[in-house]
């Protein structure tokens, strides 16, 4: 499986501007074949910092996601939000063990 984790920092108030697009992309992505988990969350102490967490069945599923039509919506939304900094990494992981 492929895990993506990290943060995206946007301009002040940027996430508020693109909330509708974020909801659209979340719903569409979660319906994709190979998407196990897809989430982002605003930091409690920093409203312009978004935490990203994605889990994909394999790299092929992640590549298909990148080519999905709704990712154009995401790209436009992130430009509108004013991305200042992006720190995302992908990891190859196993099945995991419940805590």
Gaussian input, Z-matrix of N, CA and C with variables (Angstrom, degrees):
# hf/3-21g

backbone

0 1
 N
 C     1     B1
 C     2     B2     1     A1
 N     3     B3     2     A2     1     D1
 C     4     B4     3     A3     2     D2
 C     5     B5     4     A4     3     D3
 N     6     B6     5     A5     4     D4
 C     7     B7     6     A6     5     D5
 C     8     B8     7     A7     6     D6
 N     9     B9     8     A8     7     D7
 C    10    B10     9     A9     8     D8
 C    11    B11    10    A10     9     D9
 N    12    B12    11    A11    10    D10
 C    13    B13    12    A12    11    D11
 C    14    B14    13    A13    12    D12
 N    15    B15    14    A14    13    D13
 C    16    B16    15    A15    14    D14
 C    17    B17    16    A16    15    D15
 N    18    B18    17    A17    16    D16
 C    19    B19    18    A18    17    D17
 C    20    B20    19    A19    18    D18
 N    21    B21    20    A20    19    D19
 C    22    B22    21    A21    20    D20
 C    23    B23    22    A22    21    D21
 N    24    B24    23    A23    22    D22
 C    25    B25    24    A24    23    D23
 C    26    B26    25    A25    24    D24
 N    27    B27    26    A26    25    D25
 C    28    B28    27    A27    26    D26
 C    29    B29    28    A28    27    D27
 N    30    B30    29    A29    28    D28
 C    31    B31    30    A30    29    D29
 C    32    B32    31    A31    30    D30
 N    33    B33    32    A32    31    D31
 C    34    B34    33    A33    32    D32
 C    35    B35    34    A34    33    D33
 N    36    B36    35    A35    34    D34
 C    37    B37    36    A36    35    D35
 C    38    B38    37    A37    36    D36
 N    39    B39    38    A38    37    D37
 C    40    B40    39    A39    38    D38
 C    41    B41    40    A40    39    D39
 N    42    B42    41    A41    40    D40
 C    43    B43    42    A42    41    D41
 C    44    B44    43    A43    42    D42
 N    45    B45    44    A44    43    D43
 C    46    B46    45    A45    44    D44
 C    47    B47    46    A46    45    D45
 N    48    B48    47    A47    46    D46
 C    49    B49    48    A48    47    D47
 C    50    B50    49    A49    48    D48
 N    51    B51    50    A50    49    D49
 C    52    B52    51    A51    50    D50
 C    53    B53    52    A52    51    D51
 N    54    B54    53    A53    52    D52
 C    55    B55    54    A54    53    D53
 C    56    B56    55    A55    54    D54
 N    57    B57    56    A56    55    D55
 C    58    B58    57    A57    56    D56
 C    59    B59    58    A58    57    D57
 N    60    B60    59    A59    58    D58
 C    61    B61    60    A60    59    D59
 C    62    B62    61    A61    60    D60
 N    63    B63    62    A62    61    D61
 C    64    B64    63    A63    62    D62
 C    65    B65    64    A64    63    D63
 N    66    B66    65    A65    64    D64
 C    67    B67    66    A66    65    D65
 C    68    B68    67    A67    66    D66
 N    69    B69    68    A68    67    D67
 C    70    B70    69    A69    68    D68
 C    71    B71    70    A70    69    D69
 N    72    B72    71    A71    70    D70
 C    73    B73    72    A72    71    D71
 C    74    B74    73    A73    72    D72
 N    75    B75    74    A74    73    D73
 C    76    B76    75    A75    74    D74
 C    77    B77    76    A76    75    D75
 N    78    B78    77    A77    76    D76
 C    79    B79    78    A78    77    D77
 C    80    B80    79    A79    78    D78
 N    81    B81    80    A80    79    D79
 C    82    B82    81    A81    80    D80
 C    83    B83    82    A82    81    D81
 N    84    B84    83    A83    82    D82
 C    85    B85    84    A84    83    D83
 C    86    B86    85    A85    84    D84
 N    87    B87    86    A86    85    D85
 C    88    B88    87    A87    86    D86
 C    89    B89    88    A88    87    D87
 N    90    B90    89    A89    88    D88
 C    91    B91    90    A90    89    D89
 C    92    B92    91    A91    90    D90
 N    93    B93    92    A92    91    D91
 C    94    B94    93    A93    92    D92
 C    95    B95    94    A94    93    D93
 N    96    B96    95    A95    94    D94
 C    97    B97    96    A96    95    D95
 C    98    B98    97    A97    96    D96
 N    99    B99    98    A98    97    D97
 C   100   B100    99    A99    98    D98
 C   101   B101   100   A100    99    D99
 N   102   B102   101   A101   100   D100
 C   103   B103   102   A102   101   D101
 C   104   B104   103   A103   102   D102
 N   105   B105   104   A104   103   D103
 C   106   B106   105   A105   104   D104
 C   107   B107   106   A106   105   D105
 N   108   B108   107   A107   106   D106
 C   109   B109   108   A108   107   D107
 C   110   B110   109   A109   108   D108
 N   111   B111   110   A110   109   D109
 C   112   B112   111   A111   110   D110
 C   113   B113   112   A112   111   D111
 N   114   B114   113   A113   112   D112
 C   115   B115   114   A114   113   D113
 C   116   B116   115   A115   114   D114
 N   117   B117   116   A116   115   D115
 C   118   B118   117   A117   116   D116
 C   119   B119   118   A118   117   D117
 N   120   B120   119   A119   118   D118
 C   121   B121   120   A120   119   D119
 C   122   B122   121   A121   120   D120
 N   123   B123   122   A122   121   D121
 C   124   B124   123   A123   122   D122
 C   125   B125   124   A124   123   D123
 N   126   B126   125   A125   124   D124
 C   127   B127   126   A126   125   D125
 C   128   B128   127   A127   126   D126
 N   129   B129   128   A128   127   D127
 C   130   B130   129   A129   128   D128
 C   131   B131   130   A130   129   D129
 N   132   B132   131   A131   130   D130
 C   133   B133   132   A132   131   D131
 C   134   B134   133   A133   132   D132
 N   135   B135   134   A134   133   D133
 C   136   B136   135   A135   134   D134
 C   137   B137   136   A136   135   D135
 N   138   B138   137   A137   136   D136
 C   139   B139   138   A138   137   D137
 C   140   B140   139   A139   138   D138
 N   141   B141   140   A140   139   D139
 C   142   B142   141   A141   140   D140
 C   143   B143   142   A142   141   D141
 N   144   B144   143   A143   142   D142
 C   145   B145   144   A144   143   D143
 C   146   B146   145   A145   144   D144
 N   147   B147   146   A146   145   D145
 C   148   B148   147   A147   146   D146
 C   149   B149   148   A148   147   D147
 N   150   B150   149   A149   148   D148
 C   151   B151   150   A150   149   D149
 C   152   B152   151   A151   150   D150
 N   153   B153   152   A152   151   D151
 C   154   B154   153   A153   152   D152
 C   155   B155   154   A154   153   D153
 N   156   B156   155   A155   154   D154
 C   157   B157   156   A156   155   D155
 C   158   B158   157   A157   156   D156
 N   159   B159   158   A158   157   D157
 C   160   B160   159   A159   158   D158
 C   161   B161   160   A160   159   D159
 N   162   B162   161   A161   160   D160
 C   163   B163   162   A162   161   D161
 C   164   B164   163   A163   162   D162
 N   165   B165   164   A164   163   D163
 C   166   B166   165   A165   164   D164
 C   167   B167   166   A166   165   D165
 N   168   B168   167   A167   166   D166
 C   169   B169   168   A168   167   D167
 C   170   B170   169   A169   168   D168
 N   171   B171   170   A170   169   D169
 C   172   B172   171   A171   170   D170
 C   173   B173   172   A172   171   D171
 N   174   B174   173   A173   172   D172
 C   175   B175   174   A174   173   D173
 C   176   B176   175   A175   174   D174
 N   177   B177   176   A176   175   D175
 C   178   B178   177   A177   176   D176
 C   179   B179   178   A178   177   D177
 N   180   B180   179   A179   178   D178
 C   181   B181   180   A180   179   D179
 C   182   B182   181   A181   180   D180
 N   183   B183   182   A182   181   D181
 C   184   B184   183   A183   182   D182
 C   185   B185   184   A184   183   D183
 N   186   B186   185   A185   184   D184
 C   187   B187   186   A186   185   D185
 C   188   B188   187   A187   186   D186
 N   189   B189   188   A188   187   D187
 C   190   B190   189   A189   188   D188
 C   191   B191   190   A190   189   D189
 N   192   B192   191   A191   190   D190
 C   193   B193   192   A192   191   D191
 C   194   B194   193   A193   192   D192
 N   195   B195   194   A194   193   D193
 C   196   B196   195   A195   194   D194
 C   197   B197   196   A196   195   D195
 N   198   B198   197   A197   196   D196
 C   199   B199   198   A198   197   D197
 C   200   B200   199   A199   198   D198
 N   201   B201   200   A200   199   D199
 C   202   B202   201   A201   200   D200
 C   203   B203   202   A202   201   D201
 N   204   B204   203   A203   202   D202
 C   205   B205   204   A204   203   D203
 C   206   B206   205   A205   204   D204
 N   207   B207   206   A206   205   D205
 C   208   B208   207   A207   206   D206
 C   209   B209   208   A208   207   D207
 N   210   B210   209   A209   208   D208
 C   211   B211   210   A210   209   D209
 C   212   B212   211   A211   210   D210
 N   213   B213   212   A212   211   D211
 C   214   B214   213   A213   212   D212
 C   215   B215   214   A214   213   D213
 N   216   B216   215   A215   214   D214
 C   217   B217   216   A216   215   D215
 C   218   B218   217   A217   216   D216
 N   219   B219   218   A218   217   D217
 C   220   B220   219   A219   218   D218
 C   221   B221   220   A220   219   D219
 N   222   B222   221   A221   220   D220
 C   223   B223   222   A222   221   D221
 C   224   B224   223   A223   222   D222
 N   225   B225   224   A224   223   D223
 C   226   B226   225   A225   224   D224
 C   227   B227   226   A226   225   D225
 N   228   B228   227   A227   226   D226
 C   229   B229   228   A228   227   D227
 C   230   B230   229   A229   228   D228
 N   231   B231   230   A230   229   D229
 C   232   B232   231   A231   230   D230
 C   233   B233   232   A232   231   D231
 N   234   B234   233   A233   232   D232
 C   235   B235   234   A234   233   D233
 C   236   B236   235   A235   234   D234
 N   237   B237   236   A236   235   D235
 C   238   B238   237   A237   236   D236
 C   239   B239   238   A238   237   D237
 N   240   B240   239   A239   238   D238
 C   241   B241   240   A240   239   D239
 C   242   B242   241   A241   240   D240
 N   243   B243   242   A242   241   D241
 C   244   B244   243   A243   242   D242
 C   245   B245   244   A244   243   D243
 N   246   B246   245   A245   244   D244
 C   247   B247   246   A246   245   D245
 C   248   B248   247   A247   246   D246
 N   249   B249   248   A248   247   D247
 C   250   B250   249   A249   248   D248
 C   251   B251   250   A250   249   D249
 N   252   B252   251   A251   250   D250
 C   253   B253   252   A252   251   D251
 C   254   B254   253   A253   252   D252
 N   255   B255   254   A254   253   D253
 C   256   B256   255   A255   254   D254
 C   257   B257   256   A256   255   D255
 N   258   B258   257   A257   256   D256
 C   259   B259   258   A258   257   D257
 C   260   B260   259   A259   258   D258
 N   261   B261   260   A260   259   D259
 C   262   B262   261   A261   260   D260
 C   263   B263   262   A262   261   D261
 N   264   B264   263   A263   262   D262
 C   265   B265   264   A264   263   D263
 C   266   B266   265   A265   264   D264
 N   267   B267   266   A266   265   D265
 C   268   B268   267   A267   266   D266
 C   269   B269   268   A268   267   D267
 N   270   B270   269   A269   268   D268
 C   271   B271   270   A270   269   D269
 C   272   B272   271   A271   270   D270
 N   273   B273   272   A272   271   D271
 C   274   B274   273   A273   272   D272
 C   275   B275   274   A274   273   D273
 N   276   B276   275   A275   274   D274
 C   277   B277   276   A276   275   D275
 C   278   B278   277   A277   276   D276
 N   279   B279   278   A278   277   D277
 C   280   B280   279   A279   278   D278
 C   281   B281   280   A280   279   D279
 N   282   B282   281   A281   280   D280
 C   283   B283   282   A282   281   D281
 C   284   B284   283   A283   282   D282
 N   285   B285   284   A284   283   D283
 C   286   B286   285   A285   284   D284
 C   287   B287   286   A286   285   D285
 N   288   B288   287   A287   286   D286
 C   289   B289   288   A288   287   D287
 C   290   B290   289   A289   288   D288
 N   291   B291   290   A290   289   D289
 C   292   B292   291   A291   290   D290
 C   293   B293   292   A292   291   D291
 N   294   B294   293   A293   292   D292
 C   295   B295   294   A294   293   D293
 C   296   B296   295   A295   294   D294

   B1=1.4488
   B2=1.5187
   B3=1.3171
   B4=1.4600
   B5=1.5290
   B6=1.3177
   B7=1.4594
   B8=1.5203
   B9=1.3126
   B10=1.4617
   B11=1.5189
   B12=1.3245
   B13=1.4621
   B14=1.5162
   B15=1.3234
   B16=1.4529
   B17=1.5080
   B18=1.3261
   B19=1.4604
   B20=1.5224
   B21=1.3237
   B22=1.4596
   B23=1.5255
   B24=1.3150
   B25=1.4647
   B26=1.5268
   B27=1.3326
   B28=1.4619
   B29=1.5274
   B30=1.3267
   B31=1.4589
   B32=1.5310
   B33=1.3173
   B34=1.4661
   B35=1.5268
   B36=1.3312
   B37=1.4564
   B38=1.5173
   B39=1.3109
   B40=1.4645
   B41=1.5142
   B42=1.3194
   B43=1.4640
   B44=1.5231
   B45=1.3228
   B46=1.4662
   B47=1.5232
   B48=1.3165
   B49=1.4651
   B50=1.5233
   B51=1.3226
   B52=1.4661
   B53=1.5311
   B54=1.3048
   B55=1.4697
   B56=1.5266
   B57=1.3241
   B58=1.4685
   B59=1.5244
   B60=1.3240
   B61=1.4674
   B62=1.5234
   B63=1.3190
   B64=1.4675
   B65=1.5266
   B66=1.3268
   B67=1.4634
   B68=1.5242
   B69=1.3318
   B70=1.4643
   B71=1.5223
   B72=1.3171
   B73=1.4679
   B74=1.5288
   B75=1.3212
   B76=1.4702
   B77=1.5205
   B78=1.3219
   B79=1.4658
   B80=1.5224
   B81=1.3173
   B82=1.4655
   B83=1.5248
   B84=1.3138
   B85=1.4637
   B86=1.5177
   B87=1.3124
   B88=1.4662
   B89=1.5291
   B90=1.3237
   B91=1.4677
   B92=1.5314
   B93=1.3250
   B94=1.4641
   B95=1.5261
   B96=1.3366
   B97=1.4569
   B98=1.5283
   B99=1.3021
   B100=1.4605
   B101=1.5129
   B102=1.3356
   B103=1.4648
   B104=1.5276
   B105=1.3092
   B106=1.4601
   B107=1.5247
   B108=1.3188
   B109=1.4664
   B110=1.5222
   B111=1.3248
   B112=1.4612
   B113=1.5150
   B114=1.3223
   B115=1.4626
   B116=1.5144
   B117=1.3203
   B118=1.4502
   B119=1.5174
   B120=1.3196
   B121=1.4601
   B122=1.5168
   B123=1.3062
   B124=1.4631
   B125=1.5269
   B126=1.3118
   B127=1.4602
   B128=1.5301
   B129=1.3160
   B130=1.4640
   B131=1.5268
   B132=1.3215
   B133=1.4612
   B134=1.5251
   B135=1.3218
   B136=1.4648
   B137=1.5266
   B138=1.3356
   B139=1.4614
   B140=1.5292
   B141=1.3101
   B142=1.4619
   B143=1.5284
   B144=1.3240
   B145=1.4629
   B146=1.5267
   B147=1.3283
   B148=1.4557
   B149=1.5289
   B150=1.3295
   B151=1.4607
   B152=1.5274
   B153=1.3199
   B154=1.4576
   B155=1.5220
   B156=1.3322
   B157=1.4632
   B158=1.5267
   B159=1.3265
   B160=1.4638
   B161=1.5221
   B162=1.3223
   B163=1.4551
   B164=1.5226
   B165=1.3312
   B166=1.4634
   B167=1.5180
   B168=1.3080
   B169=1.4642
   B170=1.5255
   B171=1.3489
   B172=1.4663
   B173=1.5266
   B174=1.3152
   B175=1.4644
   B176=1.5269
   B177=1.3255
   B178=1.4670
   B179=1.5276
   B180=1.3294
   B181=1.4683
   B182=1.5239
   B183=1.3164
   B184=1.4637
   B185=1.5297
   B186=1.3220
   B187=1.4704
   B188=1.5202
   B189=1.3309
   B190=1.4636
   B191=1.5276
   B192=1.3069
   B193=1.4698
   B194=1.5327
   B195=1.3088
   B196=1.4631
   B197=1.5157
   B198=1.3356
   B199=1.4634
   B200=1.5295
   B201=1.3300
   B202=1.4645
   B203=1.5297
   B204=1.3476
   B205=1.4715
   B206=1.5281
   B207=1.3191
   B208=1.4727
   B209=1.5235
   B210=1.3065
   B211=1.4635
   B212=1.5329
   B213=1.3350
   B214=1.4716
   B215=1.5268
   B216=1.3305
   B217=1.4678
   B218=1.5268
   B219=1.3404
   B220=1.4664
   B221=1.5249
   B222=1.3252
   B223=1.4645
   B224=1.5197
   B225=1.3250
   B226=1.4687
   B227=1.5225
   B228=1.3266
   B229=1.4648
   B230=1.5235
   B231=1.3098
   B232=1.4656
   B233=1.5317
   B234=1.3228
   B235=1.4786
   B236=1.5272
   B237=1.3353
   B238=1.4662
   B239=1.5306
   B240=1.3204
   B241=1.4696
   B242=1.5218
   B243=1.3170
   B244=1.4595
   B245=1.5180
   B246=1.3259
   B247=1.4685
   B248=1.5243
   B249=1.3249
   B250=1.4617
   B251=1.5238
   B252=1.3262
   B253=1.4629
   B254=1.5267
   B255=1.3119
   B256=1.4643
   B257=1.5239
   B258=1.3275
   B259=1.4611
   B260=1.5266
   B261=1.3256
   B262=1.4618
   B263=1.5204
   B264=1.3177
   B265=1.4629
   B266=1.5265
   B267=1.3369
   B268=1.4576
   B269=1.5169
   B270=1.3307
   B271=1.4570
   B272=1.5264
   B273=1.3058
   B274=1.4551
   B275=1.5269
   B276=1.3419
   B277=1.4601
   B278=1.5288
   B279=1.3277
   B280=1.4569
   B281=1.5158
   B282=1.3105
   B283=1.4659
   B284=1.5211
   B285=1.3030
   B286=1.4612
   B287=1.5225
   B288=1.3110
   B289=1.4609
   B290=1.5203
   B291=1.3388
   B292=1.4660
   B293=1.5286
   B294=1.3139
   B295=1.4709
   B296=1.5165
   A1=109.02
   A2=114.84
   A3=121.91
   A4=108.68
   A5=115.36
   A6=122.48
   A7=108.46
   A8=116.25
   A9=121.65
   A10=106.57
   A11=115.93
   A12=120.68
   A13=109.02
   A14=115.18
   A15=119.35
   A16=111.80
   A17=114.94
   A18=121.07
   A19=111.38
   A20=113.99
   A21=122.63
   A22=106.51
   A23=117.10
   A24=122.22
   A25=108.23
   A26=115.83
   A27=121.12
   A28=110.17
   A29=115.50
   A30=121.59
   A31=109.82
   A32=115.98
   A33=121.32
   A34=110.82
   A35=115.94
   A36=121.78
   A37=114.45
   A38=117.84
   A39=121.43
   A40=114.39
   A41=117.60
   A42=119.54
   A43=111.54
   A44=117.43
   A45=120.34
   A46=110.98
   A47=117.40
   A48=122.12
   A49=112.67
   A50=117.18
   A51=119.99
   A52=113.12
   A53=117.33
   A54=120.43
   A55=112.61
   A56=118.10
   A57=120.28
   A58=111.10
   A59=116.82
   A60=120.53
   A61=110.36
   A62=117.24
   A63=120.78
   A64=110.50
   A65=117.27
   A66=120.86
   A67=110.81
   A68=116.95
   A69=121.34
   A70=110.98
   A71=116.09
   A72=120.87
   A73=110.99
   A74=117.80
   A75=120.33
   A76=111.19
   A77=116.70
   A78=120.51
   A79=111.68
   A80=116.67
   A81=120.58
   A82=111.30
   A83=117.00
   A84=120.62
   A85=111.30
   A86=117.17
   A87=120.02
   A88=112.11
   A89=117.19
   A90=121.53
   A91=112.65
   A92=117.69
   A93=121.07
   A94=111.85
   A95=115.11
   A96=120.92
   A97=108.80
   A98=116.47
   A99=120.53
   A100=114.91
   A101=117.39
   A102=120.25
   A103=108.55
   A104=116.02
   A105=121.43
   A106=109.94
   A107=116.38
   A108=121.58
   A109=108.12
   A110=116.36
   A111=120.90
   A112=107.18
   A113=116.68
   A114=119.48
   A115=110.72
   A116=114.80
   A117=120.51
   A118=108.15
   A119=114.97
   A120=120.27
   A121=110.04
   A122=114.96
   A123=121.01
   A124=109.23
   A125=115.97
   A126=121.36
   A127=109.41
   A128=117.34
   A129=122.24
   A130=111.72
   A131=117.61
   A132=121.18
   A133=113.87
   A134=117.46
   A135=121.52
   A136=108.88
   A137=118.65
   A138=121.81
   A139=115.15
   A140=117.56
   A141=120.27
   A142=112.06
   A143=116.35
   A144=122.36
   A145=108.80
   A146=116.12
   A147=122.44
   A148=108.86
   A149=115.80
   A150=121.83
   A151=107.97
   A152=116.46
   A153=122.66
   A154=109.17
   A155=115.72
   A156=121.67
   A157=108.42
   A158=115.92
   A159=121.52
   A160=108.49
   A161=116.09
   A162=121.33
   A163=107.84
   A164=115.54
   A165=123.01
   A166=110.51
   A167=115.89
   A168=121.66
   A169=111.38
   A170=115.55
   A171=120.37
   A172=109.08
   A173=116.15
   A174=121.14
   A175=111.52
   A176=118.16
   A177=120.16
   A178=110.89
   A179=116.86
   A180=120.56
   A181=110.70
   A182=117.05
   A183=120.61
   A184=110.82
   A185=117.14
   A186=120.34
   A187=111.10
   A188=117.53
   A189=120.80
   A190=110.19
   A191=116.57
   A192=121.24
   A193=110.63
   A194=116.36
   A195=120.08
   A196=113.13
   A197=116.82
   A198=121.45
   A199=112.84
   A200=117.64
   A201=121.45
   A202=110.85
   A203=117.05
   A204=120.51
   A205=114.30
   A206=117.61
   A207=119.23
   A208=112.57
   A209=117.80
   A210=118.89
   A211=111.34
   A212=117.21
   A213=119.63
   A214=109.50
   A215=116.08
   A216=120.62
   A217=109.29
   A218=115.75
   A219=120.44
   A220=111.10
   A221=116.54
   A222=120.02
   A223=111.56
   A224=116.58
   A225=120.65
   A226=111.06
   A227=115.97
   A228=120.04
   A229=111.06
   A230=117.10
   A231=119.36
   A232=111.37
   A233=117.00
   A234=118.75
   A235=110.06
   A236=116.56
   A237=120.30
   A238=111.23
   A239=117.13
   A240=121.13
   A241=111.43
   A242=116.97
   A243=120.82
   A244=112.98
   A245=116.25
   A246=119.99
   A247=109.84
   A248=115.56
   A249=122.31
   A250=111.68
   A251=115.33
   A252=120.40
   A253=108.58
   A254=115.27
   A255=120.50
   A256=108.14
   A257=115.98
   A258=121.24
   A259=108.44
   A260=115.59
   A261=122.19
   A262=108.73
   A263=115.50
   A264=120.73
   A265=108.76
   A266=115.82
   A267=119.03
   A268=109.19
   A269=113.89
   A270=121.95
   A271=108.54
   A272=116.48
   A273=120.83
   A274=106.75
   A275=116.82
   A276=121.07
   A277=110.74
   A278=115.29
   A279=121.47
   A280=110.90
   A281=115.14
   A282=121.29
   A283=113.53
   A284=118.01
   A285=120.35
   A286=111.92
   A287=114.87
   A288=122.59
   A289=108.03
   A290=118.42
   A291=119.82
   A292=111.60
   A293=115.74
   A294=121.09
   A295=110.11
   D1=158.03
   D2=179.58
   D3=-114.98
   D4=123.96
   D5=176.66
   D6=-107.33
   D7=131.06
   D8=172.42
   D9=-114.62
   D10=130.63
   D11=-179.74
   D12=-145.13
   D13=146.64
   D14=176.54
   D15=157.06
   D16=-159.17
   D17=-176.02
   D18=-135.92
   D19=157.23
   D20=172.66
   D21=-133.07
   D22=126.06
   D23=176.38
   D24=-103.30
   D25=132.89
   D26=179.76
   D27=-120.29
   D28=170.02
   D29=177.32
   D30=-61.78
   D31=156.80
   D32=-179.06
   D33=-52.11
   D34=125.29
   D35=179.22
   D36=78.24
   D37=2.24
   D38=-175.49
   D39=-62.06
   D40=-39.53
   D41=-178.70
   D42=-66.70
   D43=-33.81
   D44=177.64
   D45=-63.22
   D46=-35.53
   D47=-178.39
   D48=-66.00
   D49=-27.54
   D50=-170.91
   D51=-117.05
   D52=18.97
   D53=-177.53
   D54=-56.62
   D55=-44.26
   D56=-179.31
   D57=-61.26
   D58=-43.37
   D59=178.50
   D60=-64.41
   D61=-38.33
   D62=178.80
   D63=-61.40
   D64=-42.42
   D65=179.22
   D66=-64.88
   D67=-41.96
   D68=178.81
   D69=-60.36
   D70=-47.62
   D71=-178.06
   D72=-67.63
   D73=-40.36
   D74=177.03
   D75=-57.53
   D76=-49.89
   D77=-177.86
   D78=-62.26
   D79=-45.88
   D80=-178.96
   D81=-65.48
   D82=-41.74
   D83=-177.95
   D84=-67.85
   D85=-42.25
   D86=-179.19
   D87=-63.00
   D88=-21.20
   D89=178.09
   D90=-86.84
   D91=-7.14
   D92=-178.26
   D93=-69.77
   D94=144.38
   D95=173.10
   D96=-62.29
   D97=129.49
   D98=177.57
   D99=94.29
   D100=-7.85
   D101=177.41
   D102=-84.77
   D103=117.68
   D104=179.06
   D105=-95.63
   D106=-40.08
   D107=177.97
   D108=-150.77
   D109=141.29
   D110=177.28
   D111=-149.95
   D112=113.83
   D113=-176.27
   D114=-150.93
   D115=149.30
   D116=166.46
   D117=-138.95
   D118=151.29
   D119=-175.13
   D120=-144.24
   D121=140.91
   D122=176.08
   D123=-74.21
   D124=136.55
   D125=177.76
   D126=-65.33
   D127=136.62
   D128=-178.18
   D129=-63.01
   D130=-37.20
   D131=-176.09
   D132=-95.45
   D133=-12.28
   D134=-176.41
   D135=-139.29
   D136=95.47
   D137=-172.76
   D138=-66.46
   D139=-7.06
   D140=178.92
   D141=-106.01
   D142=12.40
   D143=178.03
   D144=-115.14
   D145=124.21
   D146=-179.47
   D147=-110.67
   D148=129.22
   D149=175.12
   D150=-92.79
   D151=135.04
   D152=-176.66
   D153=-116.21
   D154=136.29
   D155=176.10
   D156=-143.27
   D157=120.78
   D158=179.47
   D159=-133.91
   D160=145.67
   D161=174.23
   D162=-135.68
   D163=124.53
   D164=-175.93
   D165=-121.05
   D166=148.06
   D167=-179.96
   D168=-57.36
   D169=-43.30
   D170=-178.39
   D171=-163.19
   D172=176.60
   D173=-177.63
   D174=-65.55
   D175=-32.78
   D176=177.75
   D177=-61.57
   D178=-41.39
   D179=178.06
   D180=-64.49
   D181=-40.27
   D182=178.39
   D183=-65.28
   D184=-41.73
   D185=178.36
   D186=-64.18
   D187=-40.57
   D188=177.23
   D189=-62.75
   D190=-38.79
   D191=177.12
   D192=-59.31
   D193=-44.71
   D194=179.94
   D195=-61.45
   D196=-26.43
   D197=-179.40
   D198=-95.33
   D199=-1.53
   D200=-177.41
   D201=-66.95
   D202=145.24
   D203=-178.20
   D204=-56.06
   D205=-36.31
   D206=-177.85
   D207=-69.95
   D208=-12.74
   D209=177.05
   D210=-72.29
   D211=-20.13
   D212=171.89
   D213=-67.78
   D214=-38.48
   D215=175.43
   D216=-60.94
   D217=-43.07
   D218=-179.64
   D219=-62.59
   D220=-44.38
   D221=179.44
   D222=-60.18
   D223=-43.81
   D224=178.14
   D225=-64.08
   D226=-41.53
   D227=-179.79
   D228=-63.70
   D229=-41.79
   D230=-179.37
   D231=-68.48
   D232=-33.77
   D233=174.38
   D234=-65.25
   D235=-41.76
   D236=178.91
   D237=-65.97
   D238=-37.47
   D239=179.46
   D240=-69.08
   D241=-23.37
   D242=179.00
   D243=79.53
   D244=65.28
   D245=-179.99
   D246=-60.46
   D247=125.84
   D248=178.86
   D249=-103.40
   D250=-30.97
   D251=-174.95
   D252=-156.10
   D253=139.04
   D254=-179.95
   D255=-135.35
   D256=124.36
   D257=178.90
   D258=-132.75
   D259=83.36
   D260=-179.37
   D261=-118.28
   D262=140.41
   D263=178.10
   D264=-134.35
   D265=150.54
   D266=174.23
   D267=-112.33
   D268=148.75
   D269=-177.39
   D270=-135.47
   D271=143.83
   D272=171.20
   D273=-90.76
   D274=124.94
   D275=-174.20
   D276=-130.96
   D277=162.96
   D278=175.60
   D279=-88.73
   D280=-165.54
   D281=-176.22
   D282=-69.27
   D283=-25.09
   D284=-178.59
   D285=85.89
   D286=164.73
   D287=179.99
   D288=-131.67
   D289=132.31
   D290=179.05
   D291=-58.56
   D292=144.30
   D293=176.45
   D294=-91.48

